[in-house]
Amino acid sequence: GFDREEHAAGVANLVRASGADLGAVIDPSGEQLTLVDGRGVALCFDQLLMAFLELVSGRLMGDRVALPVTVSRQAAQIVAKHGYDVLWTKTSAAALMEDADTPGVGFAANVEGGVILPGFLPAFDAAAGLLKMLDLLAARQTSLAEIVAELPQVHMVHEGVITPWEQKGTVMRTLVEQTHGRDVQLIDGVKVFHDSGWVLVLPDPEEPVTHIWAEGDDSADARTLAQEYARRIRQMLR
């Protein structure tokens, strides 16, 4: 199989040895992009997404960016800082591609290295994403390493709770009841906003698992939120 991290490490070595400003790995499907900055460091997918948002927001064809509900609030703040709106979408690739085709959406991306340039093609295209990144860096007259150095820290945790198929519906209904009156988003699963961050509870479409994503002001906050909701779900399953 294709080992993305292994290929990224190889490209990182080449970048360092050649003194290049940027390196890239495109997966065999042509849909997933991994970038290496001039220091020879492979960007995590959060950094890739935020680097694109920081650069593209000055040159957006449209007034909105489509992002799945699992994306960090730090990314949303970058979009807002530049005066644009986020169109939050379901987490599936199909949902993001569909919403990327909505009028006014000038850019879309997910947290798995998927980039969509709707003006070019409303589908994941890593090669087009790489060319766009080179174009954006040239227009800003900056390097990827400089952009990455300025990006905010993301503190996010992902957990899975084993949930029998027949109890998934009950878990989600109970959670909606428990969070009634709170600031909640129901685009995909249940996303609950807290003072220190947010939690997304989402049943897996293919496995007997309930996913929990949590983002906090720091790693401890994110962990605490994720553990609290994991505990709630386990109590429901007794």
C-alpha positions in Angstrom: 0.0 0.0 0.0 0.9 3.7 -0.3 2.6 4.9 2.9 2.1 8.7 2.9 4.3 9.3 5.9 7.2 7.3 4.4 6.9 9.2 1.1 6.7 12.5 2.9 9.9 11.7 4.9 11.7 10.9 1.6 10.5 14.2 0.1 11.5 16.1 3.3 15.1 14.7 2.9 15.2 15.8 -0.7 13.9 19.3 0.2 16.6 19.7 2.9 19.4 18.3 0.6 18.5 20.5 -2.3 17.6 23.7 -0.4 14.2 23.8 -2.0 11.4 26.0 -0.7 8.7 23.3 -0.9 8.1 19.7 -1.6 4.9 17.7 -2.2 3.5 14.2 -2.1 0.3 13.4 -4.1 -1.3 10.1 -3.3 -2.0 7.5 -6.0 -5.7 8.6 -6.3 -4.6 12.2 -7.0 -6.9 13.4 -4.3 -4.7 13.8 -1.2 -2.0 16.4 -0.9 0.9 16.5 1.5 3.2 19.5 1.6 6.7 19.8 3.0 8.0 23.3 3.8 11.5 24.7 3.2 12.7 23.5 6.6 12.0 19.9 5.4 9.0 19.5 7.7 5.9 17.8 6.5 2.8 19.8 7.3 0.0 18.1 9.3 -3.4 18.3 7.6 -4.5 21.1 10.0 -1.5 23.2 9.0 -2.1 22.5 5.3 -5.7 23.6 5.5 -4.9 26.8 7.5 -2.0 27.7 5.2 -4.3 27.5 2.2 -7.0 29.6 4.1 -4.5 32.2 5.1 -3.2 32.6 1.5 -6.4 32.1 -0.5 -8.5 34.4 1.6 -7.0 37.5 0.0 -7.8 36.2 -3.5 -11.1 34.3 -3.1 -13.4 34.0 -6.1 -16.6 34.1 -4.0 -17.5 35.0 -0.5 -17.5 31.7 1.3 -15.3 28.7 2.1 -16.8 25.2 2.5 -15.4 23.2 5.4 -16.5 20.0 7.2 -17.8 20.3 10.8 -14.6 18.5 12.1 -12.4 21.5 11.1 -10.7 23.5 13.8 -12.3 26.8 14.9 -8.8 28.3 14.3 -9.4 27.7 10.6 -12.8 29.4 10.8 -11.2 32.4 12.5 -8.7 32.8 9.7 -11.6 32.9 7.2 -13.5 35.4 9.3 -10.4 37.6 9.8 -10.3 38.1 6.0 -14.0 39.0 5.9 -15.4 35.7 4.5 -18.0 33.2 5.8 -17.7 29.5 6.4 -20.3 27.1 4.9 -20.1 24.2 7.3 -20.7 20.8 5.7 -21.2 17.2 6.6 -17.9 15.2 7.0 -18.2 12.9 3.9 -16.2 13.7 0.8 -19.4 13.6 -1.3 -21.1 16.2 0.9 -18.1 18.5 0.7 -17.9 18.2 -3.1 -21.6 18.9 -3.4 -21.4 22.0 -1.2 -18.3 23.2 -3.0 -20.5 23.5 -6.1 -22.7 26.0 -4.3 -22.7 29.6 -5.7 -20.3 31.8 -3.8 -18.0 29.1 -2.5 -14.5 29.9 -3.7 -12.6 27.2 -1.9 -13.2 24.0 0.0 -11.0 21.5 1.9 -11.1 18.8 4.5 -8.8 17.6 7.3 -7.4 14.7 5.2 -5.4 16.7 2.8 -8.3 17.1 0.3 -8.4 20.5 -1.6 -11.2 21.6 -3.9 -10.9 24.6 -6.2 -14.6 25.1 -7.3 -13.8 27.5 -10.1 -11.6 24.9 -11.7 -13.4 21.6 -10.7 -15.7 20.9 -7.7 -13.8 17.8 -6.8 -10.6 16.9 -4.9 -7.5 17.6 -7.0 -4.1 17.5 -5.3 -2.2 18.5 -8.4 -4.4 21.6 -8.9 -4.0 22.3 -5.1 -0.2 22.2 -5.4 -0.2 24.6 -8.4 -2.6 26.9 -6.5 -0.3 26.9 -3.5 2.7 27.8 -5.7 0.6 30.6 -7.3 -0.6 31.9 -3.9 2.9 31.9 -2.4 4.3 33.7 -5.4 1.5 36.3 -5.3 2.2 36.9 -1.6 6.0 36.8 -2.2 6.5 34.5 0.8 7.5 31.0 1.5 5.4 28.1 2.9 7.7 27.9 6.0 7.0 31.6 6.8 3.2 31.1 6.5 3.4 27.9 8.7 5.4 29.8 11.4 2.6 32.3 11.8 -0.3 29.7 12.0 -2.1 29.2 15.4 -1.8 26.0 17.4 -4.7 23.6 17.1 -5.6 21.5 20.2 -7.9 18.7 19.0 -8.6 15.2 20.3 -10.3 12.3 18.5 -11.7 9.3 20.3 -13.9 6.4 19.4 -16.4 4.6 21.6 -17.6 1.1 20.6 -21.3 1.4 20.0 -23.5 -1.6 18.9 -25.4 -0.8 15.7 -28.8 -1.1 17.3 -27.9 1.5 20.0 -26.5 4.2 17.7 -29.8 5.9 17.2 -30.6 5.9 20.9 -27.2 7.4 21.7 -27.7 10.3 19.3 -31.3 11.0 20.4 -30.3 10.9 24.1 -27.5 13.3 23.4 -29.8 15.8 21.6 -32.1 15.6 24.6 -29.2 16.1 27.1 -27.8 19.1 25.2 -31.2 20.8 24.7 -30.9 24.5 25.4 -27.1 24.6 24.8 -25.5 26.1 21.7 -25.7 23.1 19.4 -25.1 22.5 15.6 -26.8 19.5 13.9 -25.3 19.6 10.5 -23.7 16.1 11.0 -24.0 14.3 14.3 -24.3 16.6 17.3 -21.8 19.5 17.7 -21.9 21.1 21.2 -20.2 24.4 21.9 -18.7 25.0 25.3 -16.8 28.0 26.8 -13.5 26.2 26.4 -14.2 24.7 22.9 -16.5 22.3 21.2 -17.3 18.6 21.0 -18.7 16.7 17.9 -20.3 13.3 18.4 -20.8 11.5 15.2 -21.7 7.8 14.5 -19.5 6.0 12.1 -21.3 5.0 8.9 -19.5 1.7 8.5 -18.3 0.6 11.9 -20.0 0.0 15.3 -18.3 3.1 16.6 -19.3 6.6 17.7 -16.6 9.2 17.0 -15.9 12.1 19.3 -13.9 15.1 18.2 -13.1 17.8 20.7 -11.2 21.1 20.4 -10.1 23.2 23.4 -8.1 26.2 24.4 -5.3 23.8 25.2 -4.7 20.0 25.0 -6.0 19.4 28.5 -9.3 21.2 27.7 -9.7 19.1 24.5 -9.0 15.9 26.4 -11.4 16.7 29.2 -14.2 17.5 26.8 -13.7 14.3 24.8 -13.5 12.2 27.9 -16.7 13.7 29.4 -18.7 12.9 26.2 -17.1 9.4 26.0 -18.2 8.8 29.6 -21.8 10.0 28.8 -22.0 7.6 25.8 -20.7 4.6 27.8 -23.3 5.4 30.5 -26.1 5.3 27.8 -24.9 1.9 26.7 -25.2 0.2 30.1 
